[in-house]
Amino acid sequence: MIDIHCHILPSVDDGAKHMTESIEMARAAVQQGITTIVATPHHNDGKYLNIKTEVLEKVNELNARLKKEAIDLTILPGQECRITGELLDQYEKGEVLTLNNTGKYLFLELPSNQVPMYTEKLVYDMQMKGLVPIIVHPERNSELIESPEKLYQLVKKGACTQVTAASVAGKFGKKIKKFSLDLIESNLVHFIASDAHNIKNRTFVMKEAYEIIRKEFGQDVTYMLMENSELLVEGQTIIKEIPERIKKKKLLGLFK
């Protein structure tokens, strides 16, 4: 199993505080059946700035330590990039890191309560540069919960999305779980990932999430989401179904 979103690098953001905690997270990941993790520290979110060269160095350090500890886990490089108007300029300067440094997939983090006006244009401009934008945890964005049409339009215009395993497993509450499942049912989700920050309150729960997806939507959808993570780290084209609008009756149920 591959986890494409994780804050496992030590002392770079609000994830693992030090190497010991990174090792604890690595052991917990292996117990979940995870073999590969894309380390995605926050980049340019107003608090943390983890530029490409620094992330690559930290990933090498962590892999060396995992080898020493005989933990069978591979760490690959990435970033969780906060959306800004300057993102592509930073990419051109070599500060921004695509997932596994393949030059193809790039994480895009929206503010938790809104979708900036320029998001659609940035999604277009990124694709013009040969990049595939992946909107992370859209199920936790309050504007998208209120107006899922906005996410439908972004996906229709080429954006991908990654939903958090803990959201599917109900760790963020019933509303977010329901919205996550509605998004999966409407072909508006392309990846499931942990977004793990620690082993206490923000851990992996990948196995649990995939089991829920298998029960709700069957083996094919589960395999597709798993396979997409494999294709992503290889820099290959992922599997996409035609996106659909979330049906109104479901939205009404969301706020009961």
N, C-alpha and C positions, 0 to 999 in steps of 0.2 A: 504494500500500500504506500502511496506517495502523498505527502502532505505539502501543499504548495504555499501555505501561509502560516508562518510561525515566528515567534519572537524568542528564539532560542539562543541567539548570540549574547554572550555575557557583557554586562555593563555598557550597553549602547543606547538603550531606550527603556521603556517601562516593562520590558520582559524580564528575562533572567538577570538577576542583580550581579552575579559573579559566576565564575567558571563552575563552582560546585553546584550551583542551581542549574546551569546548563546541562551538566552531567545527569542530574536527577531527572530533568525533563527528557533527556535522551533515553534513559532507562524506561521511563513511563511510555514514551513513544514506541519503543521496541515491544513492550508488553501489549500494546494495541495492535501490533502487526505492521507497524510503519517501518519501512526499510530506507526511505529517502525523505529528507525534509528540505524544502527551499526556505532558507533563512531570510525573512523579510522585515528588517528593522524599519521603523518609521523614518521617512526622509522628508525634510523640509515642511514639517507640520507646525512650525512656530516654536517648537520646543527642542526637537531633535534634528540633527543634520548628519546623516550617514552617507557620505558620498561614495561613489563606486569603488575607488581604490581602497578605502578603509574597510568596506564590507568584504571585499575579496581577501584582504589580509586576515580579517577576523575569522572568516570561514576556514581558511587554511589552518589557523591556530586551533580552532575547535575540532576539525577533522583529525589533526595530529594527536590531540588529547583523547579523542574517542578511540583511536587506534591503540594508544597506550593503555587505555582502560579496557580494551578488548570488547568494546560495544559495537555491535554490528549495525551501524547506522551511518548513512552518508549525508553530509550537509552540502547543499548547493547554494549559490549566491542569488540574492534578489533584494528588492526594496518594496516597501509600502509607501508609494509616493502620494503625498497630499496634492490634490488638484490645485494648480495655480496657472495663471496666464503665462508664466515664464517656464513652464515645464519642458517644452520642446527646446527652448534656448539652452536650458541646463543639460538636456540630452545631447545637444550638439557639442557642448563644452566637455562632455565625457564625465559628467557628475552623476548621471542617472543610469541605473543598472536594470536591464531587462531581466526577466526571470530565467535563471540559469545562464545568464549572459549569452543568450542565443540570438539577440538582436530582434526578437519577434514580439513576445508578450510582455506587457507592462501593467503593473498594478496601479489603479487610480482610486484614491480614497477621497470620498466626498465628506464635507462637514456632516455631523450626525443629524442636524436638524433641517438641512436644505440642500437643494441642487442649484449650484451657481448658474447664472444666466448663460455663461459662455460654455457650459459643459458640452452641448451638442456640437458646437464649432470645434472644440478641442478634440472630441472623439473623431470628427471628420479629418482634422489636420494631422492627427496621429496616424490615421490609416494612410494618408497621403505620403507619410514618411516610411510606410511599410511596417508600422507597429500595430499590434492588436491590443486595444485597451480592455482591461478587465476591471470592472467596477467591483470593489470588495464590499462585503457585507451590506448589500442594498436593503436587506430585510430589516436592518436596524436604523434606517434613515427615515425620520418622521415625515418628511415631505413625500417620499416615495410610498410610504404606507398609506398616506392620505390620497395620493394621486399616482397609482401604479401605471397609469397611461404614460407617464413620463419615462418610466423604465422600459416599457414596451417600445416606445419610440426610439430610445437609445439602442436597445438590442436590435431592433429592426434595421437601424442604420449602422450596424456593425460592431457594437460593443458586446463584450461578453460579461458574465457576472460570476462571482464566487460567493456562495452562501456559507455561513459558519456552521460547523457541525453542532456546536452547542445550541444554536438557534433551532435547528431541526429537532434536537433532543429536548427542547423545552426549558433550557437553562436560563433563558432570558424572558420567560413567561409564555402564557398561552397565546397571546395575540401574535407575538413574533414567530412562534412555532407555526401557527395557522397560516400566517402570511408566507413563511418560508415554503410550506407545502403547496400553497396556491401558486407560488412562483415556479416551483418544480413542475407542477401539473400543467402549467401554461407554457412550458418550454422556454422559460426565462432564466434558467440556471444552467451553467455549463461546468461548474466545478464546486466540489465540497472540500473545505479545508478547515483546519482546527482553529487558526488564529490564537493558538495557545500562547499564554504569557508566563505561566508558572504551573506547578503541580497541585495547587490548592484550589483556587476558585476559577481559574481560567486554563483548564487543562485540555486534553485532546478529544475525548469522547467521539472519535471517528467511527469506531466499531458500532457504537450505539446508533449514531446518525445513519449510517449505511443500512443497518438492520431495519430502522423505521422506514427508510426510503424503499427498501426491498418489499416490506409488508404493504406499503401504500401503493407503490407503482410498479412492482415486479422486478425481476432480475435484469431485464434489458436496460432499463433506465439506470439501475445501480451500476451495471458494468460500464455503461456509456460514460457516466460521471467519473468512475475510476480510471477508465481508459483515457479520458481527456487529460487527466493529470500526467499520465505517462507521455502522451503526445506533446504536451506543453514542455516538459523538461527536455524532450528531444528536439524542440523547435519545429515540430510538424503541425500540420493543419488539424484542428480538433473537429469532433463530430458536433453538428448543430442540427437541431430540429427547427421547423418553422415556428417562430414565436407567435403566441396567441395573447389576446387581451384577457385579463382576469375577469371572470363573469361577475356581474353586479351582485347577484345573490350572495356570492362568497364574501364580497366586501362588506355587505350589511352584517353578515355573521361575524366579521372580524371585530366589530366594536360592541357586541352584545355583552 
